[in-house]
Amino acid sequence: MYKNPMRIVLFPLVLAAGIVAGALFGVYVGRNTAGTQLRDLLMERLAQPDNKLTQTLSLIESRYVDPVSADSLAELVIPLLVGELDPHSVYIPAEEMAAMNEPLEGEFDGIGVVFNMATDTVIVLNVIPRGPSDKAGVRAGDRIVHIDDSLVAGRSIPQDRIVRRLRGPRGTTVRLGLKRQGIDGPVQVEVVRGAIPIKSIESAFRISGTTGYIKLGQFARTTSAEMARALDSLRRQGVDRLIFDLRGNAGGYLDQAIAVADQFLHQGQLIVYTEDRSGEQLREYATGTGSAQDMAVAVLIDEGSASSSEILAGALQDNDRGTIVGRRSFGKGLVQQQIPFVDGSALRLTTARYYTPTGRSIQKPYTNGDGDGYGEELWERYRHNELFSADSIRFADSLRFVTPGGKVVYGGGGIMPDVFVPADTTGMTPYFVEVAGRNILYRYTIEYADRHRRALDSVSAVGELQALLDRDTRLVEDFVAYAARQGVAPRRADIARSRRLIEAQLRAYIGRNTRLEDTGFYANIYPVDNVIVRAIEILNDTPKND
C-alpha cells in the first residue's frame, strides 16, 4: 500500500484534480438486480432494428473496405456518448474496473506493507500486524532492494509499477531482498501474498478530554462495521462528544452513508430520499438503534467532501443534529447505478437525484457534456475568495429551506456549514513552502525514524508517542540543520513564524512511522488545524445531550 507524504493536505489552496475525479464518481448504488435489469433494457433497445447506432456499427463491421472490429469501435463510441450526459455518468473499461472498485471493496491481494518512495528507494513505513509481510519477518524501516530478480533500489521506478510487482493473487509468493539497518548484506525473505484489508476509517482516537475524533476517508463496503467498532472503542475511553472528519471524502456506497447516519439519528427521522425520472421516491429513515444518538457531534466538511459525505452532513444538519463545521462541500446530488457488461466493463449511469430531509437538492449547476466546466467550478471558488471568506458565497432565496428547529439552510450547490472556518495560511512562509515542496521535511522524518526505530517500535498508544516526542526538545533545530545540509539556508524570521506548523508536521510524519499509522499523524497535526480546533471549542460549549 503506497503512502504519499502529501496525501494529507492541511491547507488545500490547490484543489487537486483527484478531488474532482473522485467526486465525479462518488455515490453509486450497487444493487445487482437493478443493475442487471437496466443493462438488459439498454441491450434490448440497442438490438432494435431501427437503432442507428447499432446499424452503423454493423455496417462498418460488415462492409467497410478494411476489417474493423465492432468491439473496438464501441470502446471509442461509448465514452463519447456518456460524455454528453451529466458529469457523473461514466463508462469504465474492463481493464480499469479493478482499480476503480478496489478502494470501495474493503480489501486487495498483496503483501501487507505501507511504503513510500521519498527518494528513489522503497521504504517500508509500517507492516500490517499479522499480515503476510509481518509473518515473513519484514520490518518497518526496511528498504526493498530487490523484488524477485529485479533491482528496484536507486532506479527511480514509478510507484505504480512497484505496487504492481508487490501485489498479486493471494497464495502466490514474492521474494524480497531487503536492506536493514544494523545488518551487513541483504536480508532475503519470501512473502506469501494474502488478503489485505483497506480501512475506510483512517483514524479514531480520544483527542481531548471526553472528545473523540474519527477520520473517514471514503464510504466503502466495510464502513458501517468499522464505524460501529470505532464508536464502541471511543465509548469505552469515556468519549461522549465526537469530531467526525469528512474533509476530502469524495463519497462511495450510498447504503453505507445511510447506515452511518443511522448511528446518530433518532427513530423515524428521515435520512435521505432519492427520486428517479418518473418521480418515484425511495425514502430512508433512521431505525433508532444507533449507538451515537446521544453524542454531541461536529461534522467537518470542505470542498472535497462530496456525494455520500454530503448525504450524511445534510441528514444531520436538516435534523438539527450536531454542528457542520468547515467550508462548503462539493455539491453532488446525483445517484449512479453501476451496470456491468459481459466483458468486465461497466457503465455508471445517473439514474436519480437525492434530496436531504428538508427537500433540498445540493447538486451544483452543470451543463450536459461540459465536464471541464463542471470541474472548473472549484477553481472559481478559489478565485472568488470563498476558501477564505463566507461573505463571498451567495444563495438564491428560492433555494432557502428551514429545518424543524428553525435553522435556515440552502440547496443548489453543496452543504454550507453551520460554522464557516476559512483556510488558514498564517504559518505558510517561503521557507516552509520550500522545505515541504522539495520533500525535505518528509525525508527528514524518515531518517529520524531510522535513528529512533527501536523507541518508535515500542509505541502502542497516542500518549506514549506524545511523551516520546516531547522529550526531543531540539526537534525543530535538528531539522533546520538537516535542511541546511540539503541546500535550504535558514531564514530565522520565516522559521519563527512557521515553527508551530513545522513542528506539528515533523511530529505527525514521525507518528505515522509507528504502528499507530494515521492516528499518529492526526494526533499531532490537529493543534495547527484550525477547523479541528474550532470544532473542539464548539463541542466544549455544547450540552452533553445534543
C-alpha positions as CSV (number, residue, x, y, z in Angstrom):
1,M,0.0,0.0,0.0
2,Y,1.7,3.2,-1.2
3,K,1.7,6.1,1.3
4,N,2.1,9.5,-0.3
5,P,3.5,12.1,2.2
6,M,1.4,14.9,0.6
7,R,-1.8,12.9,0.8
8,I,-2.9,14.8,3.9
9,V,-3.4,18.4,2.7
10,L,-3.7,20.7,5.7
11,F,-4.1,23.9,3.7
12,P,-5.8,22.9,0.4
13,L,-5.1,26.1,-1.6
14,V,-4.5,24.0,-4.7
15,L,-7.5,21.8,-5.4
16,A,-6.1,18.6,-6.9
17,A,-7.7,17.0,-9.9
18,G,-8.1,13.8,-7.9
19,I,-10.7,15.5,-5.7
20,V,-12.7,16.4,-8.8
21,A,-12.3,12.9,-10.3
22,G,-13.3,11.2,-7.0
23,A,-16.4,13.4,-6.6
24,L,-17.4,12.8,-10.2
25,F,-17.7,9.0,-9.5
26,G,-19.0,9.5,-5.9
27,V,-22.1,7.7,-4.9
28,Y,-23.4,4.7,-6.8
29,V,-25.9,2.1,-5.9
30,G,-24.5,-1.4,-6.3
31,R,-27.8,-3.4,-6.4
32,N,-27.1,-6.3,-8.8
33,T,-30.7,-7.0,-9.7
34,A,-31.4,-3.4,-10.5
35,G,-28.2,-3.1,-12.5
36,T,-28.9,-6.3,-14.5
37,Q,-32.4,-5.1,-15.3
38,L,-31.2,-1.7,-16.5
39,R,-28.4,-3.4,-18.6
40,D,-31.0,-5.7,-20.2
41,L,-33.2,-2.7,-21.1
42,L,-30.2,-1.0,-22.7
43,M,-29.3,-4.1,-24.7
44,E,-32.9,-4.6,-25.8
45,R,-33.0,-1.0,-27.1
46,L,-29.7,-1.4,-28.9
47,A,-30.9,-4.6,-30.5
48,Q,-34.0,-3.0,-32.1
49,P,-33.7,-2.8,-35.9
50,D,-34.3,1.0,-36.1
51,N,-31.4,1.8,-33.8
52,K,-29.0,3.9,-35.9
53,L,-26.0,3.3,-33.6
54,T,-26.3,-0.5,-33.9
55,Q,-26.9,-0.3,-37.7
56,T,-23.8,1.9,-38.2
57,L,-21.5,-0.4,-36.2
58,S,-22.9,-3.4,-38.1
59,L,-22.4,-1.7,-41.5
60,I,-18.8,-0.7,-40.7
61,E,-18.0,-4.2,-39.5
62,S,-19.6,-5.9,-42.5
63,R,-19.0,-3.5,-45.4
64,Y,-16.1,-1.2,-44.6
65,V,-13.2,-1.5,-47.1
66,D,-10.8,-2.7,-44.3
67,P,-11.6,-5.1,-41.5
68,V,-12.7,-3.3,-38.3
69,S,-13.8,-4.8,-35.0
70,A,-17.2,-3.5,-33.8
71,D,-16.0,-4.1,-30.2
72,S,-13.0,-1.7,-30.7
73,L,-15.3,0.9,-32.2
74,A,-17.7,0.5,-29.3
75,E,-14.9,1.2,-26.9
76,L,-14.4,4.6,-28.7
77,V,-18.0,5.5,-29.1
78,I,-19.5,4.6,-25.7
79,P,-17.3,7.1,-23.8
80,L,-18.3,9.8,-26.3
81,L,-21.9,9.1,-25.7
82,V,-21.7,9.0,-22.0
83,G,-19.6,12.2,-22.1
84,E,-22.6,14.1,-23.5
85,L,-24.6,13.3,-20.3
86,D,-24.1,14.7,-16.8
87,P,-20.6,14.9,-15.3
88,H,-21.1,11.9,-13.1
89,S,-22.1,9.3,-15.7
90,V,-19.1,7.4,-16.8
91,Y,-18.0,4.3,-18.8
92,I,-15.4,2.2,-17.2
93,P,-13.3,-0.1,-19.5
94,A,-12.7,-3.6,-18.2
95,E,-9.0,-3.1,-17.5
96,E,-9.8,-0.2,-15.2
97,M,-12.6,-1.9,-13.2
98,A,-10.4,-3.4,-10.5
99,A,-8.6,-0.2,-9.8
100,M,-11.9,1.7,-9.6
101,N,-13.7,-0.8,-7.4
102,E,-10.8,-1.8,-5.1
103,P,-10.9,1.2,-2.7
104,L,-14.6,0.5,-2.0
105,E,-14.4,-3.3,-1.7
106,G,-12.5,-3.3,1.6
107,E,-9.6,-5.5,0.6
108,F,-7.0,-6.4,-2.0
109,D,-4.4,-9.1,-2.5
110,G,-0.9,-8.1,-1.6
111,I,2.0,-8.4,0.9
112,G,0.7,-6.0,3.7
113,V,3.1,-3.1,4.0
114,V,2.7,0.6,3.9
115,F,5.6,2.1,1.9
116,N,6.9,5.3,0.5
117,M,9.5,6.3,-2.1
118,A,10.8,9.6,-0.6
119,T,13.9,9.3,-2.7
120,D,14.4,6.5,-5.3
121,T,14.1,3.7,-2.8
122,V,11.1,1.8,-1.4
123,I,11.0,2.4,2.3
124,V,8.7,0.3,4.5
125,L,6.9,2.7,6.8
126,N,4.7,0.1,8.5
127,V,3.9,-3.6,8.4
128,I,0.3,-4.6,8.8
129,P,0.1,-6.7,12.0
130,R,-0.4,-10.4,11.4
131,G,-0.3,-9.7,7.6
132,P,1.8,-11.6,5.1
133,S,4.9,-9.4,5.5
134,D,4.7,-9.5,9.3
135,K,4.6,-13.3,9.2
136,A,7.6,-13.3,6.8
137,G,9.7,-11.0,9.0
138,V,9.6,-7.7,7.1
139,R,10.1,-4.8,9.5
140,A,9.3,-1.1,9.5
141,G,12.4,0.8,8.2
142,D,13.4,-1.9,5.8
143,R,14.5,-0.8,2.3
144,I,13.3,-3.0,-0.5
145,V,16.3,-3.5,-2.8
146,H,15.1,-6.4,-5.0
147,I,11.6,-7.7,-5.9
148,D,12.0,-11.3,-7.1
149,D,15.0,-11.0,-9.5
150,S,14.6,-7.3,-10.3
151,L,16.7,-4.5,-8.8
152,V,14.3,-1.7,-7.7
153,A,16.5,0.5,-5.4
154,G,18.2,3.5,-6.9
155,R,16.3,3.3,-10.2
156,S,13.5,5.9,-9.8
157,I,10.9,3.4,-10.8
158,P,7.3,4.8,-10.7
159,Q,5.5,3.8,-7.6
160,D,2.5,2.3,-9.6
161,R,5.0,-0.2,-11.1
162,I,6.3,-1.1,-7.6
163,V,2.7,-1.6,-6.5
164,R,2.0,-4.0,-9.4
165,R,5.1,-6.0,-8.6
166,L,4.2,-6.4,-4.9
167,R,0.6,-7.2,-5.4
168,G,-0.7,-10.4,-7.0
169,P,-3.1,-13.3,-6.4
170,R,-3.3,-14.5,-2.9
171,G,-1.3,-17.6,-2.3
172,T,1.4,-16.6,-4.7
173,T,5.0,-15.9,-3.4
174,V,7.2,-12.8,-3.9
175,R,10.9,-12.8,-2.9
176,L,12.2,-9.6,-1.4
177,G,15.8,-8.5,-0.9
178,L,15.9,-6.0,2.0
179,K,18.5,-3.6,3.3
180,R,18.1,-3.4,7.1
181,Q,19.7,-1.0,9.5
182,G,22.5,-2.7,11.5
183,I,22.7,-5.7,9.3
184,D,25.5,-6.2,6.8
185,G,24.4,-7.6,3.5
186,P,20.9,-8.2,2.1
187,V,18.1,-9.8,4.1
188,Q,16.2,-12.3,2.0
189,V,12.5,-13.0,2.7
190,E,9.7,-14.8,0.9
191,V,6.2,-13.4,1.4
192,V,3.1,-15.3,0.5
193,R,0.5,-12.8,-0.7
194,G,-2.8,-12.7,1.1
195,A,-6.0,-10.6,1.5
196,I,-5.1,-7.1,2.9
197,P,-7.9,-5.1,4.4
198,I,-8.4,-1.5,3.3
199,K,-9.6,0.7,6.1
200,S,-12.1,3.4,5.3
201,I,-11.7,4.8,8.8
202,E,-8.2,6.2,8.8
203,S,-8.0,7.2,12.4
204,A,-10.1,7.1,15.6
205,F,-8.8,8.3,19.0
206,R,-9.7,10.4,22.0
207,I,-8.4,13.8,21.0
208,S,-9.2,16.0,24.1
209,G,-11.0,15.3,27.4
210,T,-14.1,13.4,26.5
211,T,-14.0,14.4,22.9
212,G,-13.2,11.7,20.2
213,Y,-12.0,12.1,16.6
214,I,-12.9,9.9,13.6
215,K,-11.4,10.5,10.2
216,L,-13.4,8.7,7.5
217,G,-11.6,8.6,4.1
218,Q,-14.4,7.0,2.0
219,F,-17.6,5.1,2.2
220,A,-16.6,1.6,1.4
221,R,-18.4,-1.7,1.8
222,T,-17.0,-2.1,5.3
223,T,-17.5,1.4,6.6
224,S,-20.6,0.9,8.8
225,A,-19.0,-2.1,10.5
226,E,-15.8,-0.1,11.0
227,M,-17.8,2.9,12.3
228,A,-19.6,0.7,14.9
229,R,-16.3,-0.6,16.2
230,A,-14.7,2.8,16.4
231,L,-17.6,4.3,18.3
232,D,-17.6,1.3,20.7
233,S,-13.9,1.8,21.3
234,L,-14.3,5.6,21.9
235,R,-17.2,5.0,24.3
236,R,-15.0,2.7,26.4
237,Q,-12.5,5.5,26.7
238,G,-15.2,7.9,28.1
239,V,-15.9,9.8,24.9
240,D,-19.3,11.5,24.7
241,R,-18.5,14.1,22.1
242,L,-17.3,13.4,18.6
243,I,-15.4,15.2,15.8
244,F,-16.4,13.4,12.6
245,D,-14.0,14.5,9.8
246,L,-15.3,14.1,6.3
247,R,-13.0,16.6,4.6
248,G,-11.7,15.3,1.3
249,N,-14.1,12.3,1.4
250,A,-15.4,12.1,-2.2
251,G,-18.1,9.5,-1.5
252,G,-18.7,5.8,-2.0
253,Y,-21.6,3.5,-1.4
254,L,-25.0,5.2,-0.7
255,D,-26.1,2.4,1.7
256,Q,-23.1,2.9,3.9
257,A,-23.7,6.7,4.2
258,I,-27.3,5.8,5.3
259,A,-26.0,3.3,7.8
260,V,-23.5,5.7,9.3
261,A,-26.1,8.5,9.5
262,D,-28.4,6.0,11.3
263,Q,-25.8,5.9,14.2
264,F,-26.6,9.5,15.1
265,L,-30.3,10.0,14.3
266,H,-33.4,9.1,16.3
267,Q,-36.0,6.6,15.2
268,G,-38.2,7.8,12.3
269,Q,-36.0,10.7,11.3
270,L,-35.6,11.0,7.5
271,I,-32.0,10.4,6.4
272,V,-32.3,10.9,2.6
273,Y,-34.6,10.3,-0.3
274,T,-34.0,9.7,-4.0
275,E,-36.2,10.5,-6.9
276,D,-36.0,9.0,-10.4
277,R,-37.2,10.3,-13.8
278,S,-40.7,9.1,-13.2
279,G,-41.0,10.8,-9.8
280,E,-40.8,7.6,-7.9
281,Q,-39.2,8.2,-4.5
282,L,-37.2,5.9,-2.2
283,R,-37.1,7.2,1.4
284,E,-34.6,6.1,4.1
285,Y,-35.4,6.5,7.8
286,A,-33.4,6.1,11.0
287,T,-34.0,2.9,12.8
288,G,-33.3,4.3,16.3
289,T,-30.7,1.6,17.0
290,G,-27.6,3.9,16.6
291,S,-25.1,4.0,19.4
292,A,-24.2,7.7,18.9
293,Q,-27.7,9.2,19.3
294,D,-26.8,10.9,22.5
295,M,-23.3,12.1,21.3
296,A,-22.7,15.7,20.7
297,V,-21.2,15.8,17.2
298,A,-19.3,18.2,14.9
299,V,-19.0,17.1,11.3
300,L,-16.1,18.6,9.3
301,I,-16.5,19.2,5.6
302,D,-14.8,21.1,2.8
303,E,-14.8,21.4,-1.0
304,G,-13.5,17.9,-1.3
305,S,-16.5,16.4,0.6
306,A,-18.9,15.0,-1.9
307,S,-21.7,12.6,-2.5
308,S,-22.1,10.3,0.5
309,S,-20.3,12.8,2.7
310,E,-22.9,15.4,1.7
311,I,-25.7,12.9,2.3
312,L,-24.5,12.3,5.9
313,A,-23.8,16.0,6.6
314,G,-27.1,17.0,5.1
315,A,-29.0,14.4,7.1
316,L,-27.6,15.6,10.4
317,Q,-27.9,19.3,9.5
318,D,-31.5,19.0,8.4
319,N,-32.5,17.1,11.5
320,D,-30.8,19.8,13.8
321,R,-28.3,17.2,14.9
322,G,-24.9,18.4,15.6
323,T,-22.9,21.2,14.0
324,I,-21.4,21.2,10.5
325,V,-18.0,22.9,10.5
326,G,-15.6,24.0,7.8
327,R,-16.2,25.1,4.2
328,R,-18.9,24.5,1.6
329,S,-18.9,20.9,0.2
330,F,-18.5,19.9,-3.4
331,G,-22.2,19.8,-4.5
332,K,-23.0,16.3,-5.9
333,G,-26.7,15.3,-5.7
334,L,-26.9,12.7,-8.4
335,V,-27.1,8.9,-7.8
336,Q,-25.4,6.4,-10.1
337,Q,-26.1,2.8,-10.8
338,Q,-23.3,0.5,-11.9
339,I,-24.4,-1.7,-14.8
340,P,-21.9,-4.4,-15.6
341,F,-21.2,-5.7,-19.2
342,V,-20.3,-9.2,-20.1
343,D,-16.7,-8.2,-21.0
344,G,-16.0,-6.9,-17.5
345,S,-16.5,-3.3,-18.3
346,A,-19.3,-1.2,-16.7
347,L,-21.5,1.8,-17.1
348,R,-22.1,4.1,-14.1
349,L,-25.2,5.8,-15.1
350,T,-27.0,8.6,-13.3
351,T,-30.5,7.3,-12.5
352,A,-31.8,9.5,-9.8
353,R,-31.3,12.6,-7.7
354,Y,-31.1,12.6,-3.9
355,Y,-32.6,15.1,-1.5
356,T,-31.8,16.0,2.1
357,P,-34.6,15.6,4.7
358,T,-35.8,19.2,4.2
359,G,-36.2,18.5,0.5
360,R,-33.2,20.4,-0.9
361,S,-31.1,19.2,-3.8
362,I,-27.5,20.1,-3.2
363,Q,-26.4,19.4,-6.8
364,K,-24.5,22.3,-8.2
365,P,-25.4,23.5,-11.7
366,Y,-24.0,21.7,-14.7
367,T,-24.4,21.5,-18.4
368,N,-24.6,18.1,-20.1
369,G,-21.4,17.3,-21.9
370,D,-19.4,20.0,-20.1
371,G,-17.2,18.1,-17.7
372,D,-14.4,20.5,-17.9
373,G,-16.5,23.5,-17.0
374,Y,-18.0,21.5,-14.1
375,G,-14.6,20.8,-12.6
376,E,-13.6,24.4,-13.1
377,E,-16.2,25.5,-10.5
378,L,-13.9,24.5,-7.7
379,W,-11.2,26.9,-9.1
380,E,-13.9,29.6,-9.3
381,R,-14.5,29.3,-5.6
382,Y,-10.8,29.9,-5.0
383,R,-10.7,32.8,-7.4
384,H,-13.7,34.4,-5.6
385,N,-12.0,34.1,-2.2
386,E,-14.6,31.5,-1.0
387,L,-11.9,29.5,0.8
388,F,-11.1,32.4,3.0
389,S,-14.4,34.3,3.4
390,A,-18.0,33.1,3.8
391,D,-19.2,36.6,2.6
392,S,-18.3,35.7,-1.0
393,I,-21.0,32.9,-1.0
394,R,-24.4,33.8,-2.2
395,F,-27.6,31.6,-2.3
396,A,-30.8,32.4,-4.1
397,D,-33.9,32.9,-1.9
398,S,-35.6,30.1,-4.0
399,L,-33.0,27.7,-2.5
400,R,-33.9,28.6,1.1
401,F,-35.1,25.8,3.4
402,V,-35.9,25.7,7.1
403,T,-35.1,22.8,9.4
404,P,-37.6,21.7,12.1
405,G,-35.6,23.6,14.7
406,G,-35.8,26.8,12.7
407,K,-32.3,26.8,11.1
408,V,-32.1,28.3,7.6
409,V,-30.2,26.0,5.1
410,Y,-29.7,26.3,1.4
411,G,-29.7,23.9,-1.6
412,G,-28.3,24.2,-5.1
413,G,-24.6,23.8,-4.6
414,G,-23.2,21.8,-1.7
415,I,-23.7,21.8,2.0
416,M,-22.9,25.2,3.6
417,P,-21.5,24.6,7.1
418,D,-23.2,26.0,10.2
419,V,-19.9,27.4,11.2
420,F,-17.6,28.6,8.4
421,V,-13.8,28.2,9.1
422,P,-11.5,29.7,6.4
423,A,-8.4,28.1,5.1
424,D,-5.5,29.1,7.4
425,T,-2.3,30.3,5.9
426,T,-0.7,32.0,8.9
427,G,2.2,29.6,9.2
428,M,2.9,29.5,5.5
429,T,6.2,31.2,4.7
430,P,8.6,30.9,1.7
431,Y,10.9,28.7,3.9
432,F,8.1,26.3,4.8
433,V,6.9,26.1,1.2
434,E,10.4,25.2,0.1
435,V,11.2,22.5,2.7
436,A,7.8,21.0,2.3
437,G,7.6,21.3,-1.5
438,R,11.0,19.8,-2.0
439,N,10.1,16.9,0.3
440,I,12.9,17.8,2.7
441,L,10.6,17.9,5.7
442,Y,9.3,14.4,5.0
443,R,12.7,12.9,4.2
444,Y,14.0,14.1,7.5
445,T,11.2,12.2,9.3
446,I,12.2,9.0,7.5
447,E,15.8,9.5,8.7
448,Y,14.6,10.4,12.2
449,A,12.6,7.2,12.3
450,D,15.7,5.2,11.3
451,R,17.7,6.7,14.1
452,H,14.9,6.1,16.7
453,R,13.4,2.9,15.3
454,R,13.6,0.9,18.5
455,A,11.9,3.6,20.5
456,L,9.2,4.2,17.9
457,D,8.5,0.5,17.5
458,S,7.7,0.3,21.2
459,V,5.0,2.9,20.9
460,S,1.5,1.4,21.2
461,A,-0.7,4.4,22.3
462,V,-1.0,8.1,21.5
463,G,0.1,9.1,25.0
464,E,3.3,7.1,24.7
465,L,4.0,8.7,21.3
466,Q,3.5,12.2,22.6
467,A,5.7,11.6,25.7
468,L,8.5,10.3,23.4
469,L,8.3,13.3,21.1
470,D,8.0,15.8,23.9
471,R,11.4,14.6,25.2
472,D,13.1,15.7,22.0
473,T,13.2,19.4,22.7
474,R,15.5,20.2,19.8
475,L,13.5,18.6,17.0
476,V,13.0,21.8,15.0
477,E,16.6,22.9,15.4
478,D,17.8,19.5,14.3
479,F,15.5,19.7,11.2
480,V,16.7,23.2,10.3
481,A,20.3,22.0,10.3
482,Y,19.3,19.0,8.2
483,A,17.5,21.3,5.7
484,A,20.6,23.5,5.5
485,R,22.7,20.4,4.5
486,Q,20.1,19.8,1.8
487,G,20.6,23.3,0.4
488,V,17.9,25.4,2.2
489,A,19.5,28.1,4.2
490,P,17.8,29.1,7.5
491,R,15.6,32.1,7.4
492,R,15.1,32.9,11.0
493,A,12.1,35.2,10.6
494,D,10.3,32.6,8.5
495,I,11.2,29.8,10.8
496,A,9.9,31.7,13.8
497,R,6.6,32.3,12.0
498,S,6.3,28.7,10.7
499,R,7.7,27.0,13.8
500,R,4.4,25.6,15.1
501,L,3.5,24.3,11.7
502,I,6.9,22.8,11.1
503,E,7.0,21.1,14.5
504,A,3.5,19.7,14.1
505,Q,4.2,18.3,10.6
506,L,7.5,16.7,11.8
507,R,5.8,15.1,14.8
508,A,2.9,14.0,12.6
509,Y,5.0,12.3,10.0
510,I,7.2,10.7,12.6
511,G,4.0,9.5,14.3
512,R,2.8,7.9,11.1
513,N,6.1,5.9,11.1
514,T,4.9,4.0,14.2
515,R,2.3,1.2,14.5
516,L,-0.3,4.0,15.2
517,E,-0.1,4.9,11.5
518,D,-2.6,7.6,10.6
519,T,-3.7,8.0,14.2
520,G,-0.1,9.0,15.0
521,F,-0.4,11.6,12.2
522,Y,-3.7,13.2,13.2
523,A,-2.9,13.2,16.9
524,N,0.0,15.5,16.2
525,I,-1.3,17.7,13.3
526,Y,-4.6,18.8,14.9
527,P,-3.2,21.6,17.1
528,V,-2.4,23.6,13.9
529,D,-5.6,22.5,12.1
530,N,-7.9,25.5,12.7
531,V,-11.0,23.5,11.7
532,I,-10.4,20.8,14.3
533,V,-9.5,23.4,17.0
534,R,-12.8,25.3,16.3
535,A,-14.8,22.0,16.4
536,I,-13.3,21.3,19.9
537,E,-14.3,24.7,21.1
538,I,-17.9,24.2,19.7
539,L,-18.2,20.8,21.4
540,N,-16.9,22.1,24.7
541,D,-19.7,24.6,24.6
542,T,-22.3,22.0,23.6
543,P,-24.6,20.4,26.2
544,K,-23.9,16.7,26.6
545,N,-27.2,15.5,25.1
546,D,-27.3,17.3,21.8
